[in-house]
Amino acid sequence: MQDTLSRRPPARGSAAVPPSRRAPGTTGTRRRRRQDPLWARLTIVLGALLMMASGGTIVSGKVLIGRYAGSIKQGSLVGGAADVDSKGRVSIKGAINLLLVGIDESADRIKDGMEGARADSIMIVHVTADHTQAFMVSIPRDAFVEIPAYKKSGYTGGSGKVNAAFLFGSQNGGGRAGGFELLALTIHQLTGIRFTGGGIVNFDGFKAMVDALGGVDMYVDEETTSIHMGWDAKGKYLAPFFLHDDGTVAGPNPRSKPMVYHVGYQHLASWQALDYCRQRDLLANGDSDYGRARHQQQFIRALVKETLSKGVLTNPVKLDKVMKAAGQAFTFDGGGVAIEDWIFTLKGLDPNNMIMVKTNAGKFNPKTLPDGTIAEALNEDSLQLLRDVHDDKVVDFVTSHPDWVSRDH
């Protein structure tokens, strides 16, 4: 098995990746389409940027705040699912609910302004009314839901997996904003939650942020074999598994040894952290999407802790690189509230008070759809969890459901 830290990332285009379903032992030079979204599922940079101003240490003055805030890409995303008052204004004075979405932005899936994109990672960050504690609740991308009609894209409504809402909203010119809004409206219809703001991640900015940090320390909580990263006997990158068109594993490549992340504390470079948080097929505990969601949540905490470490806060050069990278890592909809106000409002959040909460207690609850595909049904306790997000009572939920809290290890 490959040691976690013993290999460098493959150079771009350094080796051929076998086409999907190619028989073991055959050769091919055409890189397969990446059906499993690469990086956008790591919807963590927004939370990291907005929460890293703990105690005002980083933002020592309005000039510095304005410098970094100006680099953040902003756009209208939440739309009709925004939490507004009678005058149509968003307030961040009370409880806050952020919708963070990762989408497949691989080049082969970008068509006609994001036609064909689906939400791969969906996370609600709930900040309590006193702004001292945050709860991260991941919604399974395969959760079965009713999707409302959406005139902007011509979608007439229906039912299906929640990640399809982004697809239906992005079609016919809807693009990112249409996809995000329909997804937000779908979650609102299911839970009653309206959103104070939202964000979409961008991989390049995220990678630059972790590179600026010099990597990130994480606890790997289950042995994880990568289906994407591997090397041949000469140490050259070679895809370790053959994949079906849907991105699932067809079989091992006997000429490649996969990267394996072993249980324990690890210092991960950006490419390793990305790869680890992508994995769902060959997790030792067999927990698939729930395991991947847990690892993403753990990564959020690790990234925020790394950003708030003395090695960053006391190093102006590194801090500058991290903040600039973070500003380019996502598109943010702050509901019309100034970025500076967001930062000061959330400056008291401690990463140790960022609680990761599982849906369905991290256990599968499959539902067979009429076409024979399998979706995930949210059980009654999960629906109660989401109602408690709406009512700012998540503390009560986790108190009565301690086993629903994910740990770093």
PyMOL commands that set and color helices and strands:
alter all, ss='L'
color gray80, all
select helices_A, chain A and resi 45-51+54-56+62-69+79-81+107-109+164-170+175-191+203-213+270-278+288-307+310-313+316-327+339-345+351-353+360-362+380-391+394-400+402-404
alter helices_A, ss='H'
color red, helices_A
select strands_A, chain A and resi 73-74+96-103+119-127+134-138+144-147+158-161+197-201+216-220+224-231+241-243+249-252+257-261+264-268+330-333+354-357+366-368+374-376+405-406
alter strands_A, ss='S'
color yellow, strands_A
deselect
rebuild
show_as cartoon
